[in-house]
Amino acid sequence: MQLIELVEKENIIFLNGDFTKDEIIKKFGEILSKDVLGLSSDKIYNALIEREKLGSTAVGEEVAIPHAKLDSISKASIAIAVSRNGIDFDAPDKLAVKLFFVVLSPESDIAGHLKTLARISRLVKMTDFKSRVLSSSNMEEVLEILKEEESKV
């Protein structure tokens, strides 16, 4: 499965201002609750917070991949958020996170969930995706960059 198939244009956001880790996870719940039918923003928020309690999903180099598996969804969904200011997300390298991939997957699709996380990791490490997206200005541009850069991995 291609990442581009899991990202709706409306799930790409540009964050202006300062957010705490908790505030941004709430925002992710609000965004994805519109895309994932039948899920409240609170349910998504709680699932993402529970995962964060196991350890930060910040992977370093200004990137975080908050993720959760939920039994009440039938297909994966991804939101992408770009923060101009960066957000303290307890990254191992202590850098503020500027690029977020928020992944929700069905509880029953563990293999698909892990493949999605691995694909995001390769995309960020092996292409110019991060630098191009951080200098982009709109949702359509992010989708085009995702399509172009994903074809390289």
C-alpha positions in Angstrom: 0.0 0.0 0.0 1.2 3.5 -0.9 1.2 6.2 1.7 -0.5 8.5 -0.8 -3.5 6.2 -0.7 -3.9 6.8 3.1 -3.6 10.6 3.2 -6.7 12.8 2.5 -6.0 16.4 1.5 -8.0 17.6 4.5 -5.7 15.7 6.8 -2.7 17.8 5.9 -2.3 20.8 8.2 0.1 23.6 8.7 0.5 24.5 12.3 1.1 28.1 13.3 1.8 29.1 16.8 3.1 27.2 19.8 1.7 23.9 21.0 2.4 21.5 23.9 2.7 17.8 23.2 -0.7 17.3 24.7 -2.3 20.1 22.7 -1.0 18.8 19.4 -2.2 15.3 20.1 -5.7 16.7 20.8 -5.5 18.5 17.5 -4.6 15.3 15.7 -7.6 13.7 17.3 -9.8 16.5 16.0 -8.4 16.2 12.5 -8.6 12.5 12.1 -12.1 12.1 13.7 -13.5 13.9 10.6 -11.8 11.3 8.4 -12.3 8.1 10.4 -16.0 7.4 10.5 -17.5 6.6 13.9 -14.5 7.7 16.0 -14.6 10.6 18.3 -11.7 12.9 18.7 -11.4 11.8 22.3 -11.1 8.1 21.3 -8.3 9.0 18.9 -6.6 11.3 21.4 -6.7 8.6 24.1 -5.2 6.0 21.8 -2.4 8.3 20.7 -1.7 9.3 24.4 -1.6 5.6 25.5 1.0 4.9 22.8 3.1 8.0 23.8 3.1 6.6 27.4 5.2 3.7 26.1 7.8 6.2 24.8 7.9 9.2 22.5 7.1 8.5 18.9 9.5 11.3 17.9 12.2 9.6 15.8 14.7 12.5 15.7 15.7 14.8 13.0 12.6 17.0 13.6 10.2 14.0 12.7 7.6 12.2 14.8 5.2 9.4 13.9 2.5 9.3 16.5 0.5 6.2 15.9 -2.2 3.9 17.3 -4.1 0.7 16.5 -7.8 0.8 17.0 -10.3 -2.0 16.9 -13.1 0.2 15.6 -11.6 1.1 12.2 -11.4 -1.0 9.0 -8.6 0.9 7.1 -5.6 2.9 8.0 -5.5 6.7 7.9 -2.7 9.2 8.0 -2.5 12.9 8.8 0.5 15.0 8.0 1.3 18.1 10.0 3.9 20.7 9.4 5.0 23.0 12.3 6.9 26.1 11.4 8.0 26.7 15.0 8.6 23.1 16.0 7.1 21.4 19.0 8.8 19.8 21.9 7.9 16.1 21.5 10.5 14.5 23.7 12.7 13.6 20.7 15.8 11.5 21.4 18.0 14.2 19.8 16.1 17.0 21.7 15.2 18.8 18.5 11.8 20.3 18.2 9.5 18.3 15.8 8.5 20.1 12.6 7.0 17.2 10.6 4.4 14.8 12.0 2.9 11.7 10.4 -0.1 10.6 12.5 -1.0 7.0 11.7 -4.2 5.1 12.7 -4.5 1.5 11.8 -7.0 -1.3 12.4 -6.1 -3.4 15.4 -6.3 -6.5 13.3 -3.7 -5.3 10.8 -0.4 -5.4 12.7 1.7 -6.3 9.7 0.1 -3.4 7.7 0.7 -1.0 10.6 4.3 -1.9 10.8 4.8 -1.7 7.0 3.3 1.8 7.1 5.6 3.0 9.8 8.6 1.5 8.0 7.5 3.1 4.7 7.3 6.5 6.4 10.7 6.0 8.0 12.3 5.2 4.6 10.5 8.1 2.9 11.9 10.5 5.5 15.4 9.1 5.5 16.0 8.2 1.9 14.3 11.1 0.0 14.0 14.9 0.1 10.5 14.6 1.4 11.1 16.4 4.7 13.1 19.3 3.3 10.6 19.9 0.5 7.5 19.6 2.7 9.0 22.0 5.3 9.3 24.6 2.6 5.9 23.9 1.1 2.9 26.2 1.5 -0.3 24.2 0.9 -2.0 20.8 1.0 -1.9 20.2 -2.7 1.8 20.8 -2.8 2.4 18.4 0.1 0.4 15.7 -1.7 2.4 16.2 -4.9 5.7 16.1 -3.0 4.5 12.9 -1.3 3.6 11.3 -4.7 6.9 12.3 -6.2 9.2 11.3 -3.3 7.3 8.1 -2.5 8.0 6.8 -6.0 11.7 6.9 -5.1 11.4 4.3 -2.2 
